[in-house]
Amino acid sequence: MARAATGSLHIVATPIGNLGDLSTRAVQVLAEADAVLCEDTRHTAQLMSHLGLHKPLESLHAHNEHARTPALVERCLAGAQLALVSDAGTPCLSDPGAELVQAAHAAGIEVRSVPGPFAVAVALAGSGLRPIPFAFWGFVAKKAAQRRRDWQQQLRPGPDGPMTHAFYVPGRDLNDVLADLAVAAPTAQLCVARELTKIHEQYLRGTATSVAAALTPEQLRGEAVLLVEVAAAADGNTPAEPDVVALVAAARAAGEPRKVALQRLALATGRSRNDLYDLWLAAAPSPSEDP
């Protein structure tokens, strides 16, 4: 990392699961930085310890980035070499850092981006879905009503054919998200990519209904990348109804509490609680369910 009268800001991508993915250049930049700006200093401390590096670690996250940015820009103007990392993957892409990078450019500070892992790119490459064009929308909305409103605007084909839409989804929310997606885009092909770059890397492909039916409790942990391929030129026909039987069966097989599941599915499908209750009784119980 070359020294200059004015410092620099280095955006450093870090592993999303496999430490072997950290580049030689990334290690060199971290080793030469005056300080490392971290989403979570405790998490980055583990990475730095693995690398045998001892550098000042400073917190920069969604709740303090706006307040800290002016002082960090001043430090760079005074000659500091700062490295910006997130907990995993490339900073600024659904992680903190974009405001600092924008301010650094505005102040004439040299900005360097050190490439590396980006979960969406990994998922697109391994999914078998159409990789180009694609749109990345960050984390899906937590509330179902907001998700549905978002998807009305987001889930569209590209200008010349199908387009794939990428989202981050906490594993604990996958059942709810897939239930809503079965209504919003029942025929769309999708992929849930999980444990990326790790030993148990996995790609679950199909429609929202079929993927939901195949999910196991173990697959509802961690975070996943959800890819939805939206086909071109809708023909104007009314979308097919979601497979409510499969959705109910998937919820019961996953061990979801009956009252919670029926309330969620009633909102997602428009079916009455009584209808859903009958389908619940007809579905196979989960392995952990009391006889």
N, C-alpha and C positions, 0 to 999 in steps of 0.2 A: 504494500500500500504506500504510494508515493506521498511524501510530506509536502505541504504547500503552505504559503502564508495564510491562505484561507483553508479551513478544514473541509471535510467531505462527510456525506451521509451515505452509508453503504447498506442496502437492503439485502438481507441474507436469508435465503430459503433454507429451512432445516427439515430433517426427516419427519415423515408422517407415520413412521412405525418401525422402519429398518434403518439403524444407524449407519449401515454401509452405504446409504444413499447420500451422505454428506460429502460434498466435493472437496477436493484438495484446496481449491481456491477459497471456498467458504471457510475452511479451517485457518488459512493464512490471514484472511481478513479479520476473523475473530481474534486471532493471536496478536495482530498489530493495532487493534482498536484501542482508543483511550478508555472507552466505556461501551457496554453492550446494553441497549434498550430492550427490555423484555416485557412480554405480555404478563408473564408470571415468573418472578425471579427464582422461585423455588424450582420450577420446572427447568428453566435454563441452567440453573446451577448444576443439575444432574448431567446435562449435556456437556457443560464446560469441564466438569470433573472427569467425565469419560475421556475428554480430549486432553486432559492434563493442563488445562489453561486456567489462569487465575487473573481475572479482569474484574473491574467494578461492574456490577450488574445494577441497573436502574429500572424501576417500574415505568412502563408506558402502556396503558391499557385504555379501553373505551371510556372510562370514567375520569381519567386525568389527562388525556392527550391534549385537549384544548388548552388547559391551564399550563401545561408544561412546554408546549411548542415554542413560544417566544424565547424562553431561556435557552432551549436546545439550539435554536437557530443562532442565537448570540454566541454560544460556545463554538459552533462550527465557524462562524465568521472570525472568531479569535484564533482559529487554527486546530480545533479539536477534530479528531477522526472518530465518528460515532458509527456503530453498527446497530442495525435494527433487526430484531428477530421476533417471531411469534412462537407460540407453543409448538406448532407443527405446520409445515408447509411454507407458503410464500406470504410474507406480510402484506397488508393492505387489501388482500383479496378475501373479503369477509372477515378480516382481522384488522386490528388497529394499525395505524401508520399513515394512512392516506393524507390526513390533514398536515402532518409533519412534512411529508414529502412535498406537498403543494407549497407549503411555506418556504421550504428550502429552495425550491426552484425560483420562487418569487424573490428571494434574497440573493440570488446569483450563486448559491452554493452548489458545488459539484455533487451530483447524485449518481451513484453507481448501483446497479441491480445485479446481484450474484444469483444466477438461476439455480433452480433445484426443484424439489418435489412440489406439486400442486395437485391436490386430491382429485379435482375435476378432470384434469388432463389424464391422470392415471386411469380413472374410471372410464372415460370416453374411449381410450385406447383399448381397454380390455373388455368392453361391454358387448361389442358386436353390433351396436346401434350405429346409426348414421352420425359420424363425428363432426361433419361440417355441412351446413352452418350449425352453430350451437349458441345458446344463451345461458349465462350463469346468473342466477338470481339470489345467491346467498342462502341463508337459512330460511326454511319455510316459516310462515307466520305461526305463532303458537296457538292462536284461537281459530277454531274451524271456520267461523263466519268470515274472518279476514282472509284465510287461505282461499276460500271459494271466490271471494271478490278479486283477489290477486290473480287467480288462475283464469278468470274470465278475460283478463288483459294479457296474461303472459303466454298461455298455452295456445299458440298459433303456429301455423306452418311458416316456412321461410318464403321469400319472394318467388322462388322458382321450384319449390317442392318441399319435402319434409324437413323439419328442423328439430333438433334435440335440445331439450331444456334441462338444465342441471340445477339441483338444489342440495343443500346440506340438511340432513334430518337426524335429530337425536334418536337413537334406537328405541327408546321408550315411547316415542311418538309414532313409530312406523305404522302400527295398526290403524290409528286414527287417520293418519295421512293417506294411507292406501284406501281406506273406506271412502274418504272424500274424493279421492282421485277416481275411484270406480264410478262415481256419479259424474264428475266433471269431464272425464275422458275415458269412457268405459272400454273403447276398442284400441286405445293407444298401446303401443309396445313400450315397455319400460324395463329398466334394470336397477336393482338395488345392489350397489357395490359396497362391500364391507370388508373390514380387516385388511385394507389395502397395504401392500408391501410386506405384510406379516405372513407368518407360516400358514394361517388359515384363510388367506385371501379368497374371496368368494363373490360370484356374480349370479344373482337371482333374476331370471329373465321371464317375461311373459306379460300378461295384462295385470292391472292392479288387483283384480279379483283372484287370479291364479297365484300370483306371488303372495298375496295375503294368506291364502289358504295353505301355502307351503311353509310359511314362517314358523320357526320353533322359538320357544322362550329364550334360548341361548343367542338367537339372532336378533334379539331386541335390546342388545347391550351396545355400549359405545356410540359411535356416530357412523352414519352411512351417507354415501352419495346416491341420490335418487336421480336417474336419468329418464326422461319421458320424451319419446319420439312422436311428434305430432305430424300426422300425414297431411299431404297437400289437399287443397281444394275440396272442402266438404261439399257433399252433393245436395245439401239442403234437407236431407231426411232427418227425422227425429233420432237422436242418439239412442242406442240400445239401452234397455234398463240394466242396472247392475245385477250381478248374480247374488241376490240377497241370501239364498240358501248357503252359498259358499262363504259369504262374509260371516254369517252367524256361526257356521261350522268352524271357521278359522278362529273366531274369537273364543269359542268354547274349548277348542283343542289347545289354544295357547294358555288356557287357565285364567282368562280374564273374568273377573267377578260378573255374575249374570246381570245384576241391576245396572252396573256401569256399562256393560257391553250393550244391553238393550237400549239404554238411554242414548248412547252414542250412535248406534245404528238407526234408531228412529229418526234422529236429526239428519243423518247422512242420506238415508234412503227414502224418507217420507212414509215409511210403513208404520202401522200401528204397533204399540207395545204387545197387544194380544197376538197379532200375527207373528211377530218376532219371537214371542215366548213359545208358541207352538213349534216354530222352526228350531228353537233352542232345545226343546225336549226331544226332538227327532234327531238332533246331531249327536255324534259320538262324544262322550265325555273326555276331558283331558286325562292323561295318566295320573296327575296329582289330585284329581277330584275325588271327593269322598263318595263311596258307592251308595 
